[in-house]
Amino acid sequence: MDIQPLLEKSVREHSHLCPRQILGVRIGVAGMNALGFDEPPAKKQLLVISETDGCFVDGVIAATDCTVGHRTLRVEDYGKVAATFVDAKTGRAVRVAPRLDVRQQACVHAPSEPRHYFAQMQAYQVMPDEEMLVIQEVALSVPVEQIISRPGVRVNCDVCGEEIMNEREIMRDGLTICKSCAGHGYYRTVLAASTKIKLTNVPASLW
């Protein structure tokens, strides 16, 4: 497959080309192919879970047309250049990652380029998949139906009152609670003692 149009597409969105973008494009194409797709399928059939953000994801988006806005792309930030591709109809999933020696192999494929960065830029565009990538079948720890959820499902948190979409609430002590109020949030609210709100019928451990 000629990946140049995909690289050009990524450059238009990202403003420059780098090795991780190329890896994103290559991994995106390989992930789709492993599921039997020659091109991005229609009707949100493909779900991509990226294990990092940044340049890599822009390459994946260029190859798959999956985006956060369409709820076909998720980021689980493990700090790894890797992604899992899921057929939302069948639940089949494959994880694609660079081989551990991919940087060393890039230098072999671009022997005339002594600068590692530019050797990777050249080599990642032409290296065979089997020398570049590890593709393995995986099983999701959460069913794909639960990840995608159902449209139009909304509830309110019994602690903070904010709306929760996509069945992301947690049930605890008979209450409907958002992840932040349940202690699983990425932030914590800093309030002066005098302004702290105590809600009735809410266990003390939650405020």
C-alpha beads as a LAMMPS data file, in Angstrom:
LAMMPS data file: protein, C-alpha beads

207 atoms
206 bonds

1 atom types
1 bond types

-500.0 500.0 xlo xhi
-500.0 500.0 ylo yhi
-500.0 500.0 zlo zhi

Masses

1 110.0

Atoms # bond

1 1 1 0.000 0.000 0.000
2 1 1 1.206 3.491 -0.868
3 1 1 1.184 5.343 2.444
4 1 1 2.306 8.690 0.989
5 1 1 -1.242 10.118 0.754
6 1 1 -1.784 9.161 4.405
7 1 1 1.484 10.811 5.436
8 1 1 0.509 13.943 3.527
9 1 1 -2.862 13.894 5.262
10 1 1 -1.165 13.633 8.646
11 1 1 1.208 16.484 7.786
12 1 1 -1.714 18.744 6.883
13 1 1 -3.209 18.226 10.326
14 1 1 0.054 18.142 12.298
15 1 1 2.102 20.740 10.335
16 1 1 5.198 18.518 10.058
17 1 1 6.224 14.895 9.646
18 1 1 8.099 12.906 12.287
19 1 1 8.952 9.243 12.935
20 1 1 6.103 8.711 15.382
21 1 1 3.557 9.971 12.865
22 1 1 4.900 7.479 10.337
23 1 1 4.657 4.741 12.966
24 1 1 1.076 5.830 13.592
25 1 1 0.193 5.533 9.918
26 1 1 1.936 2.164 9.570
27 1 1 0.344 0.795 12.741
28 1 1 -3.060 2.159 11.706
29 1 1 -2.891 0.447 8.312
30 1 1 -1.569 -2.790 9.819
31 1 1 -4.282 -2.829 12.481
32 1 1 -7.049 -2.380 9.936
33 1 1 -5.583 -5.029 7.644
34 1 1 -5.313 -7.490 10.527
35 1 1 -9.075 -7.122 11.025
36 1 1 -9.719 -7.569 7.308
37 1 1 -10.244 -3.913 6.377
38 1 1 -8.457 -2.515 3.332
39 1 1 -9.714 0.967 4.184
40 1 1 -11.539 2.615 7.080
41 1 1 -14.921 0.910 7.476
42 1 1 -18.108 2.903 7.628
43 1 1 -20.691 3.242 10.414
44 1 1 -18.267 3.299 13.334
45 1 1 -17.340 -0.355 12.926
46 1 1 -13.713 0.297 13.875
47 1 1 -12.682 1.362 17.376
48 1 1 -9.055 2.320 18.055
49 1 1 -7.547 2.486 21.533
50 1 1 -4.210 4.301 21.489
51 1 1 -1.727 3.844 24.312
52 1 1 -0.281 7.345 24.011
53 1 1 -1.197 10.766 22.690
54 1 1 0.771 13.227 20.542
55 1 1 2.262 12.763 17.091
56 1 1 1.623 9.029 17.013
57 1 1 -2.135 9.476 17.314
58 1 1 -2.213 11.944 14.427
59 1 1 -0.720 9.229 12.232
60 1 1 -3.271 6.692 13.434
61 1 1 -6.105 9.139 12.726
62 1 1 -4.807 9.780 9.210
63 1 1 -4.792 6.046 8.468
64 1 1 -8.071 5.025 10.117
65 1 1 -10.290 8.131 10.094
66 1 1 -11.089 7.314 13.739
67 1 1 -11.428 10.350 15.979
68 1 1 -12.335 11.248 19.532
69 1 1 -15.208 13.370 18.234
70 1 1 -16.795 10.390 16.503
71 1 1 -16.159 8.245 19.601
72 1 1 -14.154 5.795 17.510
73 1 1 -10.808 6.687 19.093
74 1 1 -9.857 6.370 22.756
75 1 1 -6.580 7.212 24.478
76 1 1 -5.447 5.014 27.373
77 1 1 -2.239 6.831 28.198
78 1 1 0.313 4.125 29.010
79 1 1 3.104 6.133 27.401
80 1 1 3.516 3.454 24.726
81 1 1 3.578 3.764 20.956
82 1 1 0.958 1.065 20.394
83 1 1 -2.726 0.745 19.621
84 1 1 -5.478 -1.830 19.749
85 1 1 -7.955 -2.110 16.890
86 1 1 -11.419 -3.482 17.590
87 1 1 -14.125 -4.632 15.197
88 1 1 -17.164 -3.245 16.999
89 1 1 -19.460 -5.759 15.271
90 1 1 -17.567 -8.932 16.133
91 1 1 -15.581 -7.805 19.185
92 1 1 -12.361 -9.116 17.638
93 1 1 -9.325 -7.084 18.718
94 1 1 -5.683 -6.898 17.667
95 1 1 -2.887 -4.931 19.293
96 1 1 -0.109 -3.509 17.105
97 1 1 3.202 -2.204 18.449
98 1 1 6.691 -1.593 17.030
99 1 1 9.202 -4.388 17.433
100 1 1 11.588 -3.772 20.308
101 1 1 14.513 -3.402 17.904
102 1 1 12.690 -1.157 15.431
103 1 1 15.149 1.735 15.846
104 1 1 18.148 -0.502 15.240
105 1 1 16.467 -2.023 12.191
106 1 1 15.749 1.453 10.856
107 1 1 19.485 2.151 10.764
108 1 1 19.992 -1.070 8.808
109 1 1 17.394 -0.016 6.245
110 1 1 18.885 3.490 5.893
111 1 1 22.656 2.834 6.018
112 1 1 23.552 6.062 4.228
113 1 1 21.884 8.223 6.895
114 1 1 24.040 8.506 10.053
115 1 1 21.500 10.587 11.942
116 1 1 19.123 8.240 13.759
117 1 1 16.100 10.532 13.538
118 1 1 16.316 10.824 9.771
119 1 1 17.159 7.152 9.385
120 1 1 13.891 6.402 11.154
121 1 1 12.063 8.897 8.929
122 1 1 13.281 7.036 5.844
123 1 1 13.098 3.468 7.054
124 1 1 9.704 3.536 8.727
125 1 1 8.156 4.333 5.359
126 1 1 9.538 1.252 3.607
127 1 1 10.287 -1.441 6.198
128 1 1 8.226 -4.634 5.831
129 1 1 5.599 -5.110 8.521
130 1 1 7.240 -8.308 9.773
131 1 1 10.506 -6.449 10.465
132 1 1 8.798 -3.472 12.011
133 1 1 5.664 -4.472 13.887
134 1 1 4.288 -6.991 16.352
135 1 1 0.631 -7.835 15.699
136 1 1 -1.187 -9.983 18.238
137 1 1 -4.762 -10.982 18.983
138 1 1 -5.942 -9.629 22.326
139 1 1 -9.069 -9.823 24.457
140 1 1 -10.490 -6.600 25.854
141 1 1 -10.806 -6.473 29.636
142 1 1 -14.098 -4.628 29.163
143 1 1 -16.627 -5.673 26.467
144 1 1 -16.608 -3.397 23.441
145 1 1 -20.342 -2.744 23.952
146 1 1 -19.559 -1.312 27.382
147 1 1 -16.753 0.861 26.008
148 1 1 -18.955 2.294 23.270
149 1 1 -22.109 2.459 25.440
150 1 1 -25.496 3.580 24.124
151 1 1 -26.460 7.016 22.774
152 1 1 -28.686 9.248 24.835
153 1 1 -28.046 7.624 28.227
154 1 1 -27.720 10.336 30.895
155 1 1 -27.871 10.406 34.682
156 1 1 -26.871 12.933 37.333
157 1 1 -24.300 12.376 40.047
158 1 1 -25.881 12.254 43.499
159 1 1 -22.847 14.004 44.986
160 1 1 -21.842 16.851 42.669
161 1 1 -25.022 16.974 40.605
162 1 1 -23.205 17.005 37.272
163 1 1 -24.506 15.035 34.304
164 1 1 -22.849 11.716 33.436
165 1 1 -23.105 10.372 29.874
166 1 1 -22.322 7.040 28.219
167 1 1 -22.950 4.870 31.297
168 1 1 -19.796 6.022 33.067
169 1 1 -21.471 6.297 36.474
170 1 1 -20.562 4.165 39.491
171 1 1 -23.178 2.750 41.835
172 1 1 -22.184 2.868 45.507
173 1 1 -24.336 2.595 48.660
174 1 1 -27.439 2.994 46.530
175 1 1 -26.161 6.238 44.988
176 1 1 -25.277 7.136 41.415
177 1 1 -21.795 8.683 41.498
178 1 1 -19.439 10.074 38.882
179 1 1 -15.877 8.762 38.745
180 1 1 -14.445 11.937 40.253
181 1 1 -16.714 11.841 43.291
182 1 1 -16.005 8.126 43.646
183 1 1 -12.298 8.878 44.016
184 1 1 -11.245 7.759 40.536
185 1 1 -10.832 11.226 39.035
186 1 1 -7.738 12.822 37.555
187 1 1 -8.270 15.897 39.764
188 1 1 -9.492 16.766 43.234
189 1 1 -11.496 19.814 44.215
190 1 1 -9.829 22.213 46.627
191 1 1 -12.399 23.993 48.809
192 1 1 -12.093 26.024 51.970
193 1 1 -13.678 24.296 54.957
194 1 1 -16.248 27.081 55.278
195 1 1 -17.474 26.578 51.689
196 1 1 -17.542 22.805 51.646
197 1 1 -20.992 21.543 50.754
198 1 1 -22.418 18.582 52.639
199 1 1 -25.191 16.836 50.762
200 1 1 -27.946 15.015 52.611
201 1 1 -28.101 11.222 52.291
202 1 1 -24.511 11.117 51.051
203 1 1 -22.020 9.028 53.064
204 1 1 -19.375 11.124 54.815
205 1 1 -16.643 9.231 52.989
206 1 1 -17.762 10.867 49.726
207 1 1 -17.375 14.513 50.828

Bonds

1 1 1 2
2 1 2 3
3 1 3 4
4 1 4 5
5 1 5 6
6 1 6 7
7 1 7 8
8 1 8 9
9 1 9 10
10 1 10 11
11 1 11 12
12 1 12 13
13 1 13 14
14 1 14 15
15 1 15 16
16 1 16 17
17 1 17 18
18 1 18 19
19 1 19 20
20 1 20 21
21 1 21 22
22 1 22 23
23 1 23 24
24 1 24 25
25 1 25 26
26 1 26 27
27 1 27 28
28 1 28 29
29 1 29 30
30 1 30 31
31 1 31 32
32 1 32 33
33 1 33 34
34 1 34 35
35 1 35 36
36 1 36 37
37 1 37 38
38 1 38 39
39 1 39 40
40 1 40 41
41 1 41 42
42 1 42 43
43 1 43 44
44 1 44 45
45 1 45 46
46 1 46 47
47 1 47 48
48 1 48 49
49 1 49 50
50 1 50 51
51 1 51 52
52 1 52 53
53 1 53 54
54 1 54 55
55 1 55 56
56 1 56 57
57 1 57 58
58 1 58 59
59 1 59 60
60 1 60 61
61 1 61 62
62 1 62 63
63 1 63 64
64 1 64 65
65 1 65 66
66 1 66 67
67 1 67 68
68 1 68 69
69 1 69 70
70 1 70 71
71 1 71 72
72 1 72 73
73 1 73 74
74 1 74 75
75 1 75 76
76 1 76 77
77 1 77 78
78 1 78 79
79 1 79 80
80 1 80 81
81 1 81 82
82 1 82 83
83 1 83 84
84 1 84 85
85 1 85 86
86 1 86 87
87 1 87 88
88 1 88 89
89 1 89 90
90 1 90 91
91 1 91 92
92 1 92 93
93 1 93 94
94 1 94 95
95 1 95 96
96 1 96 97
97 1 97 98
98 1 98 99
99 1 99 100
100 1 100 101
101 1 101 102
102 1 102 103
103 1 103 104
104 1 104 105
105 1 105 106
106 1 106 107
107 1 107 108
108 1 108 109
109 1 109 110
110 1 110 111
111 1 111 112
112 1 112 113
113 1 113 114
114 1 114 115
115 1 115 116
116 1 116 117
117 1 117 118
118 1 118 119
119 1 119 120
120 1 120 121
121 1 121 122
122 1 122 123
123 1 123 124
124 1 124 125
125 1 125 126
126 1 126 127
127 1 127 128
128 1 128 129
129 1 129 130
130 1 130 131
131 1 131 132
132 1 132 133
133 1 133 134
134 1 134 135
135 1 135 136
136 1 136 137
137 1 137 138
138 1 138 139
139 1 139 140
140 1 140 141
141 1 141 142
142 1 142 143
143 1 143 144
144 1 144 145
145 1 145 146
146 1 146 147
147 1 147 148
148 1 148 149
149 1 149 150
150 1 150 151
151 1 151 152
152 1 152 153
153 1 153 154
154 1 154 155
155 1 155 156
156 1 156 157
157 1 157 158
158 1 158 159
159 1 159 160
160 1 160 161
161 1 161 162
162 1 162 163
163 1 163 164
164 1 164 165
165 1 165 166
166 1 166 167
167 1 167 168
168 1 168 169
169 1 169 170
170 1 170 171
171 1 171 172
172 1 172 173
173 1 173 174
174 1 174 175
175 1 175 176
176 1 176 177
177 1 177 178
178 1 178 179
179 1 179 180
180 1 180 181
181 1 181 182
182 1 182 183
183 1 183 184
184 1 184 185
185 1 185 186
186 1 186 187
187 1 187 188
188 1 188 189
189 1 189 190
190 1 190 191
191 1 191 192
192 1 192 193
193 1 193 194
194 1 194 195
195 1 195 196
196 1 196 197
197 1 197 198
198 1 198 199
199 1 199 200
200 1 200 201
201 1 201 202
202 1 202 203
203 1 203 204
204 1 204 205
205 1 205 206
206 1 206 207
